[in-house]
Amino acid sequence: MRVITYFFMNAFNLAPLILIFPLIGVLANGLVGRRFVETDRKTGEVWSGWFGSLMAISSFVIAALLFFSLRSQEFHAEVIYLFDWFNVPSAGFRIPWALQVDTLSVTMMLVVTGVGSLIHIYAIGYMHGDPDFSRFFTYLNLFLFFMLILVTGSSYLMLFVGWEGVGLCSYLLIGFWFDRVDETGHPMNATAGRKAFVANRVGDLAMILAMTLTFWTFGSLEFNTVFQSAVELFEKGHMVEFGLFSASLGSVLTAVTALFLMGAAGKSAQIPLYVWLPDAMAGPTPVSALIHAATMVTSGIYLIVRSNVLFEIVRASGSLILGVISAPDLVAYTGAATALLAGMIAFTQFDIKKVLAYSTVSQLGFMIAAAGMGAYVAAMFHLITHAFFKALLFLSAGSVIHGMEHGHHEIAHGDHHDDGFDPQDMRMMGGLRHKMPTTYVVYMIGALALSGIVPLAGFWSKDELLSHGSDNNFAVYLMLALAAFFTAFYMGRQLKMVFFGEPRHAAAEHAHESAPLMTRPLIVLAALAALGGFLNLPYFTEGMAAANQHKPGGIFLGLEGWLEHSIQSFELTAEGVLHMPHTSVVMSRSVAGLSTLLALAALAWAFYGVYGKKPKTADERDPLQSTPIWWFAILPLNTFYMKGVIPLFNRLAHWLGYALDWDFWHDFVHNRLIRDPFVGFANFAADILDTQGVDGLVNGAGKTVRRLASVIRLSQTGYARNYALSILLGAVALVAYFLLMVN
């Protein structure tokens, strides 16, 4: 027993391995993986895929050891110093490359490596036969490496290295099939990758400005130093000097936290920078699950939760942005608005992955809103459960697409003619529960968990943040409750269109279940989506809460008891320095009951009211646009509903989905305001500044020298008499010069 305890207490020394393992995977697959695959595809794919997966699993094992090490040391955080990254002794400036091992970072490590390992294994089956199989696993391991830098870094600068790294990997993975084009010849995957890269650069600029302001204020970018200094300066009422003027600490941190919000909006796809994520579905499905459901898009939430002290100081200071709204409230309203808007846009989508993409944007809005309201544990709780059920849904959607493609291949008999078939279009599916029973069951679990149906994981995490909103910001609560209703509706719509009814295309009729290598990770994720809510069960009664108040380690509030050791605002609130918004530890029966009824009503409305027995063919119009709810048919309101509500909703949904989202945000903002000026300047720099400017100067200088040399060369005749005459003339010129100088 002592040996085991000693091992866990010293497992912190193994922390660097969590970065080394995926880096080994990058080097192995990047250098020799392709050669193995090309030499013997069957054996090479097994070697390449499983080696990359084992590196991810090894990192998960290290994260698990760090989890037990923290528990054995009573959750005492450790900073593992590796080397000095920046060190300027004369300026007192030092930033080490060090790993912060605390309960928050270990939570993210477990999610990233755990879900990431399952996705790696799934990808072995999904990417089978791809000519760039080993390159794909190189990118996956590289992403894991940078994501782990992001969540383990002990400073904002290290976090930013991982932040930029996952942005690069996102670009590489979204555009993995860069040579694919749509029906118009447009390189959709490459364009989607560039779009993600550019949109994220906007948020990255805000991050750079925020870090610059943070360093100016505190003289450091290390988390512990920044937070400790911020509290000390706040207690002293310190003013921050900016040369000729000064500002209160609250005002400065308001600017910092607002910039953090903009950075989070880029990575976590919030208004107005969410436009890249729907297009990112062009990448392979494992990419959608790993980067755009479970890991990279949660970076913004991690940033805000990690910076909880700064946000709570802003809340306590009363500083407002332009005298209107505080930075934490802006975070909350941005998240709530994104959750509502993205939920409405999902109504108009027919691509099975696009529905999940907008759902991801919406659910990230829930997390951002929770963090803005000060419900940091609720935000992290929903982050974890969302990683489980959304990774499950994306991978299950990949299984559906895989089955549809194989079904289409069978009916085409190897002739890949274009009959307008789209394996991701839900209108061409239907009846797949009989063809793909395992995928159907796990997809149903994920959809119900996302919809917030008790007792699945999504119910507990969503109920906690809705309860917090009900107590502290009713406007945000109403927006999130409506967004939750929309969530259940579009998931009911998707379930009905994909798995129920009759097949609406021959490919759906001939679809079949995916290989066990793909379905087994889905089963594990389904179990997590079903049981993940037990990570942070609330107390069910006040008496239960009172009885267990001094009994830590039970099944209730496990995640909160774990994370409170890293979220310093809890301790500062207990000391009276800050005043975090209160979150009840007892489940609100009214909130939970209402959210459950709304979810069930939305599912029933979608399943039986709107879609019923339709659509029956792939070409049939979407019932949402034409079919009234059944009970309106027997009421006088039917006419009002058909001529008022339905047309108004159709116009609103169409406007939100196409005019506002695509035409304005995607096309106008991205293409006209960002891409076109950038491309224009790039062309000007290449064609004018470089070709005519730089090249003109260099080439012109060469031509001038060449011409001058040609003239001088005429004097070099090779005859001695000419050189003697030149010497004589030179001597005469010197004599004449000296005579003139003497006179």
ZAMARGU-4260 file (C-alpha; in steps of 0.2 Angstrom, whole numbers, plus 5000, padded with zeros to 4 digits):
<rodrens>
0) 5000/5000/5000 | 5014/5012/5004 | 5022/5008/4987 | 5006/5013/4978 | 5004/5029/4988
5) 5022/5033/4985 | 5020/5030/4967 | 5005/5041/4966 | 5013/5055/4976 | 5027/5055/4964
10) 5017/5053/4947 | 5019/5072/4945 | 5036/5068/4938 | 5028/5059/4924 | 5018/5074/4918
15) 5029/5079/4904 | 5025/5062/4896 | 5007/5067/4892 | 5015/5079/4879 | 5029/5067/4874
20) 5018/5052/4869 | 5008/5061/4855 | 5024/5070/4849 | 5031/5053/4847 | 5016/5048/4837
25) 5018/5063/4826 | 5036/5059/4822 | 5033/5041/4819 | 5018/5043/4807 | 5025/5059/4799
30) 5042/5051/4795 | 5039/5033/4791 | 5020/5030/4792 | 5017/5033/4774 | 5030/5021/4769
35) 5023/5007/4779 | 5005/5010/4772 | 5012/5011/4754 | 5022/4995/4756 | 5008/4984/4763
40) 4992/4994/4765 | 4983/4981/4777 | 4997/4979/4789 | 5003/4997/4787 | 4986/5004/4791
45) 4985/4993/4807 | 5003/4999/4812 | 5000/5017/4808 | 4982/5019/4816 | 4985/5009/4831
50) 5002/5017/4835 | 4994/5034/4834 | 4980/5028/4845 | 4991/5020/4858 | 5000/5036/4860
55) 4984/5044/4864 | 4979/5030/4876 | 4996/5032/4884 | 4993/5051/4887 | 4976/5046/4895
60) 4985/5034/4907 | 4996/5048/4912 | 4981/5060/4915 | 4973/5046/4925 | 4989/5044/4936
65) 4989/5063/4939 | 4971/5062/4944 | 4975/5049/4958 | 4991/5059/4962 | 4980/5075/4966
70) 4968/5065/4976 | 4982/5057/4986 | 4990/5074/4990 | 4973/5082/4995 | 4971/5091/4978
75) 4986/5101/4981 | 4991/5109/4964 | 5009/5106/4957 | 5018/5117/4944 | 5031/5105/4935
80) 5045/5116/4929 | 5054/5110/4914 | 5065/5125/4908 | 5066/5144/4906 | 5057/5149/4891
85) 5060/5168/4892 | 5072/5175/4905 | 5078/5193/4905 | 5086/5195/4922 | 5090/5214/4920
90) 5071/5217/4916 | 5065/5205/4929 | 5056/5196/4916 | 5055/5177/4917 | 5042/5164/4909
95) 5046/5146/4912 | 5040/5132/4902 | 5030/5123/4915 | 5015/5112/4917 | 5001/5117/4929
100) 4994/5101/4937 | 4978/5105/4946 | 4960/5099/4946 | 4955/5110/4932 | 4969/5105/4920
105) 4968/5087/4924 | 4949/5087/4921 | 4953/5094/4903 | 4967/5082/4901 | 4955/5067/4905
110) 4942/5074/4893 | 4954/5077/4879 | 4964/5061/4880 | 4949/5050/4885 | 4937/5055/4871
115) 4952/5058/4859 | 4958/5040/4861 | 4941/5033/4857 | 4940/5044/4842 | 4957/5039/4836
120) 4952/5020/4837 | 4936/5025/4828 | 4946/5033/4814 | 4956/5017/4810 | 4940/5010/4803
125) 4933/5026/4796 | 4948/5031/4786 | 4952/5013/4780 | 4958/5014/4762 | 4961/5033/4762
130) 4977/5036/4752 | 4983/5048/4766 | 4979/5037/4780 | 4996/5040/4790 | 4995/5059/4787
135) 4978/5059/4795 | 4985/5051/4811 | 5000/5063/4811 | 4988/5077/4811 | 4977/5069/4825
140) 4992/5066/4836 | 4998/5084/4832 | 4982/5091/4837 | 4982/5081/4854 | 5000/5088/4857
145) 4995/5106/4855 | 4978/5104/4864 | 4987/5097/4879 | 4999/5111/4879 | 4984/5123/4880
150) 4977/5115/4895 | 4993/5111/4904 | 5002/5127/4902 | 5006/5137/4918 | 5004/5154/4909
155) 4994/5163/4897 | 5009/5163/4884 | 5010/5144/4885 | 4991/5143/4883 | 4992/5154/4868
160) 5005/5142/4860 | 4993/5128/4862 | 4979/5140/4856 | 4988/5144/4840 | 4993/5126/4838
165) 4976/5119/4838 | 4971/5132/4826 | 4984/5126/4814 | 4978/5108/4816 | 4960/5113/4814
170) 4965/5121/4797 | 4975/5105/4792 | 4961/5093/4797 | 4946/5103/4790 | 4955/5104/4773
175) 4962/5086/4774 | 4953/5082/4758 | 4959/5098/4750 | 4957/5091/4733 | 4939/5088/4734
180) 4927/5100/4724 | 4908/5103/4724 | 4897/5102/4709 | 4903/5119/4703 | 4922/5114/4704
185) 4924/5125/4720 | 4937/5117/4733 | 4925/5117/4747 | 4936/5108/4760 | 4951/5119/4757
190) 4940/5135/4757 | 4932/5129/4774 | 4950/5126/4781 | 4955/5144/4776 | 4939/5151/4783
195) 4942/5143/4800 | 4959/5149/4800 | 4955/5167/4796 | 4940/5168/4808 | 4951/5161/4822
200) 4964/5174/4818 | 4952/5188/4823 | 4950/5180/4840 | 4969/5177/4841 | 4972/5196/4839
205) 4961/5199/4854 | 4970/5186/4864 | 4987/5195/4860 | 4980/5212/4865 | 4973/5204/4881
210) 4990/5196/4886 | 4999/5213/4882 | 4987/5222/4893 | 4989/5209/4907 | 5008/5209/4906
215) 5008/5228/4907 | 4997/5228/4922 | 5005/5213/4932 | 5022/5211/4925 | 5019/5193/4922
220) 5009/5180/4912 | 5010/5166/4924 | 4993/5161/4931 | 4997/5160/4949 | 5007/5177/4949
225) 4993/5186/4939 | 4979/5180/4950 | 4988/5184/4966 | 4993/5201/4960 | 4976/5205/4954
230) 4968/5201/4971 | 4981/5211/4981 | 4979/5226/4969 | 4960/5225/4970 | 4961/5225/4989
235) 4972/5240/4989 | 4961/5250/4976 | 4977/5251/4965 | 4977/5262/4949 | 4986/5256/4934
240) 4997/5269/4926 | 4998/5271/4907 | 5010/5285/4904 | 5001/5301/4905 | 4985/5293/4911
245) 4979/5280/4924 | 4964/5268/4925 | 4956/5258/4939 | 4960/5240/4940 | 4942/5236/4937
250) 4942/5246/4921 | 4958/5237/4915 | 4952/5220/4919 | 4936/5224/4910 | 4945/5227/4894
255) 4956/5211/4897 | 4940/5200/4900 | 4931/5208/4886 | 4946/5203/4874 | 4946/5186/4882
260) 4928/5185/4877 | 4932/5189/4859 | 4946/5176/4859 | 4934/5163/4866 | 4921/5168/4852
265) 4934/5163/4839 | 4939/5146/4846 | 4922/5142/4854 | 4911/5148/4839 | 4901/5162/4847
270) 4892/5177/4839 | 4899/5184/4828 | 4914/5172/4825 | 4904/5156/4824 | 4903/5156/4805
275) 4918/5144/4803 | 4911/5129/4812 | 4897/5124/4801 | 4908/5124/4786 | 4921/5114/4795
280) 4909/5099/4793 | 4918/5097/4776 | 4932/5088/4785 | 4932/5069/4790 | 4919/5065/4803
285) 4932/5060/4816 | 4939/5078/4814 | 4921/5085/4818 | 4920/5074/4833 | 4937/5077/4840
290) 4940/5096/4836 | 4923/5103/4834 | 4913/5094/4847 | 4924/5088/4861 | 4940/5097/4863
295) 4946/5112/4853 | 4930/5122/4853 | 4930/5120/4872 | 4946/5131/4873 | 4936/5147/4876
300) 4926/5140/4890 | 4943/5133/4898 | 4950/5151/4896 | 4936/5159/4905 | 4935/5147/4919
305) 4954/5147/4921 | 4953/5167/4922 | 4938/5166/4935 | 4947/5177/4947 | 4949/5191/4934
310) 4930/5190/4929 | 4925/5190/4947 | 4935/5205/4951 | 4927/5214/4937 | 4910/5209/4943
315) 4914/5215/4961 | 4922/5232/4954 | 4906/5237/4946 | 4915/5242/4930 | 4905/5243/4914
320) 4909/5243/4896 | 4904/5260/4889 | 4894/5262/4905 | 4881/5249/4899 | 4886/5231/4903
325) 4899/5222/4913 | 4911/5210/4905 | 4904/5195/4914 | 4886/5200/4909 | 4892/5202/4891
330) 4899/5185/4891 | 4882/5178/4898 | 4871/5187/4885 | 4883/5182/4871 | 4882/5164/4876
335) 4863/5164/4878 | 4861/5173/4861 | 4872/5161/4852 | 4863/5146/4860 | 4846/5153/4854
340) 4851/5159/4837 | 4861/5143/4832 | 4846/5132/4839 | 4834/5141/4827 | 4846/5140/4812
345) 4847/5121/4815 | 4829/5120/4810 | 4833/5124/4792 | 4847/5111/4790 | 4846/5094/4780
350) 4864/5089/4781 | 4865/5077/4796 | 4882/5084/4802 | 4876/5103/4799 | 4862/5100/4811
355) 4875/5094/4824 | 4887/5108/4820 | 4874/5121/4824 | 4869/5111/4839 | 4887/5112/4845
360) 4887/5131/4842 | 4871/5132/4853 | 4878/5120/4867 | 4894/5130/4868 | 4883/5145/4870
365) 4876/5137/4886 | 4893/5134/4893 | 4899/5152/4889 | 4883/5159/4897 | 4885/5148/4912
370) 4903/5154/4914 | 4898/5172/4912 | 4885/5170/4926 | 4899/5164/4937 | 4893/5146/4937
375) 4910/5139/4932 | 4907/5122/4939 | 4891/5121/4929 | 4900/5126/4913 | 4913/5113/4915
380) 4900/5100/4920 | 4891/5103/4903 | 4908/5104/4894 | 4911/5086/4900 | 4894/5079/4897
385) 4893/5088/4880 | 4910/5080/4875 | 4902/5063/4878 | 4886/5064/4869 | 4891/5076/4855
390) 4907/5065/4851 | 4895/5051/4851 | 4882/5059/4839 | 4896/5065/4827 | 4904/5048/4826
395) 4887/5040/4825 | 4883/5052/4811 | 4899/5046/4803 | 4893/5028/4804 | 4876/5033/4796
400) 4886/5042/4782 | 4897/5027/4780 | 4882/5015/4779 | 4874/5026/4766 | 4889/5027/4755
405) 4891/5008/4755 | 4873/5006/4751 | 4875/5018/4736 | 4890/5009/4731 | 4881/4993/4730
410) 4866/5000/4720 | 4879/5008/4708 | 4888/4992/4705 | 4905/5001/4705 | 4898/5015/4693
415) 4901/5031/4702 | 4889/5041/4692 | 4882/5057/4699 | 4863/5054/4702 | 4862/5069/4715
420) 4865/5057/4729 | 4871/5065/4745 | 4876/5053/4759 | 4874/5067/4772 | 4856/5073/4767
425) 4843/5067/4779 | 4830/5068/4766 | 4838/5053/4757 | 4838/5042/4773 | 4824/5035/4783
430) 4821/5017/4791 | 4839/5015/4796 | 4835/5008/4813 | 4832/4992/4805 | 4848/4993/4794
435) 4860/4999/4807 | 4853/4994/4824 | 4868/4997/4834 | 4871/5015/4827 | 4852/5018/4830
440) 4853/5014/4848 | 4868/5024/4852 | 4862/5038/4842 | 4846/5038/4851 | 4855/5039/4868
445) 4866/5053/4862 | 4850/5063/4855 | 4840/5061/4871 | 4856/5066/4882 | 4858/5081/4871
450) 4839/5085/4873 | 4840/5084/4892 | 4830/5069/4895 | 4832/5062/4913 | 4842/5052/4919
455) 4855/5054/4905 | 4870/5065/4907 | 4863/5081/4897 | 4849/5082/4909 | 4860/5085/4925
460) 4872/5097/4917 | 4859/5107/4908 | 4848/5108/4923 | 4862/5114/4934 | 4866/5129/4923
465) 4847/5133/4920 | 4844/5133/4939 | 4859/5145/4941 | 4851/5156/4928 | 4834/5156/4936
470) 4842/5162/4952 | 4854/5175/4945 | 4849/5181/4928 | 4831/5177/4923 | 4833/5185/4905
475) 4848/5173/4902 | 4837/5159/4909 | 4823/5162/4897 | 4834/5162/4882 | 4843/5146/4887
480) 4826/5137/4891 | 4819/5142/4874 | 4836/5136/4866 | 4834/5120/4876 | 4816/5118/4868
485) 4823/5120/4851 | 4837/5108/4854 | 4825/5094/4858 | 4814/5098/4843 | 4828/5098/4830
490) 4835/5082/4838 | 4817/5074/4837 | 4816/5080/4819 | 4833/5072/4815 | 4829/5055/4823
495) 4813/5054/4814 | 4821/5058/4797 | 4836/5047/4799 | 4830/5031/4808 | 4811/5030/4806
500) 4798/5028/4792 | 4803/5020/4776 | 4819/5022/4766 | 4818/5037/4755 | 4832/5032/4744
505) 4839/5015/4737 | 4855/5019/4747 | 4846/5019/4763 | 4837/5003/4758 | 4854/4994/4755
510) 4864/5002/4770 | 4871/4991/4783 | 4879/4992/4800 | 4897/4999/4802 | 4912/4988/4807
515) 4915/4984/4825 | 4930/4995/4825 | 4918/5009/4823 | 4904/5004/4833 | 4913/4999/4849
520) 4919/5016/4853 | 4901/5022/4850 | 4895/5010/4864 | 4908/5016/4876 | 4903/5034/4873
525) 4885/5030/4874 | 4888/5023/4892 | 4897/5039/4896 | 4883/5049/4889 | 4871/5039/4900
530) 4880/5039/4916 | 4891/5055/4915 | 4878/5065/4925 | 4883/5056/4941 | 4899/5066/4941
535) 4890/5080/4949 | 4873/5075/4956 | 4864/5089/4966 | 4856/5085/4982 | 4838/5081/4980
540) 4832/5089/4996 | 4838/5102/5009 | 4838/5089/5022 | 4850/5078/5012 | 4861/5093/5009
545) 4862/5097/5027 | 4866/5079/5032 | 4880/5078/5019 | 4887/5095/5021 | 4902/5089/5031
550) 4904/5072/5022 | 4915/5075/5007 | 4918/5061/4994 | 4900/5055/4992 | 4891/5053/4976
555) 4884/5071/4977 | 4892/5086/4969 | 4908/5076/4965 | 4914/5088/4951 | 4911/5103/4962
560) 4921/5097/4976 | 4935/5092/4964 | 4935/5109/4954 | 4933/5121/4969 | 4952/5117/4973
565) 4957/5126/4956 | 4943/5139/4955 | 4950/5151/4967 | 4935/5162/4967 | 4927/5150/4979
570) 4940/5153/4992 | 4940/5171/4989 | 4922/5172/4991 | 4923/5162/5007 | 4936/5175/5014
575) 4924/5189/5009 | 4936/5196/4996 | 4924/5192/4981 | 4906/5188/4980 | 4902/5175/4967
580) 4884/5173/4962 | 4876/5159/4973 | 4872/5142/4965 | 4860/5131/4975 | 4867/5114/4979
585) 4849/5107/4979 | 4840/5102/4963 | 4827/5115/4958 | 4812/5104/4955 | 4802/5118/4946
590) 4817/5121/4934 | 4820/5103/4931 | 4802/5098/4929 | 4799/5113/4917 | 4815/5109/4907
595) 4810/5090/4906 | 4792/5094/4900 | 4798/5106/4887 | 4810/5093/4880 | 4797/5080/4880
600) 4785/5092/4872 | 4797/5097/4859 | 4802/5079/4855 | 4783/5074/4853 | 4780/5089/4843
605) 4794/5085/4831 | 4791/5066/4831 | 4772/5065/4830 | 4765/5083/4827 | 4776/5090/4813
610) 4784/5075/4805 | 4771/5061/4809 | 4772/5049/4794 | 4781/5062/4782 | 4792/5064/4772
615) 4789/5048/4762 | 4801/5052/4747 | 4817/5061/4746 | 4809/5075/4735 | 4795/5079/4746
620) 4794/5096/4754 | 4800/5097/4772 | 4785/5095/4783 | 4791/5109/4795 | 4786/5121/4781
625) 4769/5115/4777 | 4761/5103/4790 | 4751/5111/4804 | 4752/5104/4822 | 4738/5091/4823
630) 4728/5099/4836 | 4727/5115/4827 | 4717/5106/4813 | 4702/5104/4825 | 4703/5122/4831
635) 4697/5138/4824 | 4715/5144/4825 | 4720/5132/4811 | 4718/5146/4798 | 4728/5158/4809
640) 4741/5145/4811 | 4743/5141/4793 | 4742/5158/4786 | 4750/5167/4800 | 4762/5157/4811
645) 4768/5145/4798 | 4773/5158/4785 | 4780/5169/4798 | 4791/5155/4805 | 4796/5150/4788
650) 4802/5167/4783 | 4811/5170/4800 | 4819/5153/4799 | 4824/5156/4781 | 4831/5173/4785
655) 4841/5167/4800 | 4848/5152/4791 | 4852/5160/4774 | 4851/5179/4774 | 4858/5182/4791
660) 4869/5167/4793 | 4875/5163/4775 | 4873/5179/4765 | 4878/5191/4778 | 4890/5182/4790
665) 4897/5169/4779 | 4898/5178/4762 | 4898/5196/4765 | 4908/5197/4781 | 4920/5183/4777
670) 4921/5185/4758 | 4919/5204/4756 | 4925/5212/4772 | 4939/5199/4776 | 4944/5189/4761
675) 4943/5201/4747 | 4953/5215/4755 | 4966/5202/4761 | 4967/5194/4743 | 4968/5212/4735
680) 4982/5217/4747 | 4991/5201/4744 | 4989/5203/4725 | 4995/5221/4726 | 5010/5216/4737
685) 5014/5202/4725 | 5011/5211/4708 | 5016/5229/4712 | 5027/5230/4728 | 5036/5214/4725
690) 5037/5212/4706 | 5038/5230/4702 | 5045/5237/4718 | 5057/5225/4726 | 5061/5216/4710
695) 5062/5232/4700 | 5075/5239/4712 | 5086/5224/4713 | 5085/5221/4694 | 5087/5239/4690
700) 5103/5240/4701 | 5109/5225/4691 | 5106/5232/4674 | 5114/5249/4680 | 5130/5240/4685
705) 5130/5229/4669 | 5128/5245/4658 | 5142/5254/4668 | 5153/5239/4666 | 5150/5239/4648
710) 5156/5257/4646 | 5171/5254/4657 | 5176/5238/4647 | 5179/5249/4632 | 5194/5256/4640
715) 5202/5239/4642 | 5209/5237/4625 | 5224/5226/4629 | 5237/5237/4620 | 5252/5243/4630
720) 5252/5260/4620 | 5235/5264/4626 | 5239/5260/4644 | 5255/5271/4642 | 5245/5285/4635
725) 5233/5284/4649 | 5247/5285/4662 | 5254/5300/4653 | 5237/5309/4652 | 5235/5305/4671
730) 5252/5312/4675 | 5249/5328/4665 | 5232/5330/4674 | 5240/5328/4691 | 5254/5341/4687
735) 5241/5353/4680 | 5231/5351/4696 | 5245/5354/4708 | 5250/5370/4698 | 5233/5376/4699
740) 5232/5373/4718 | 5249/5382/4720 | 5243/5397/4711
</rodrens>
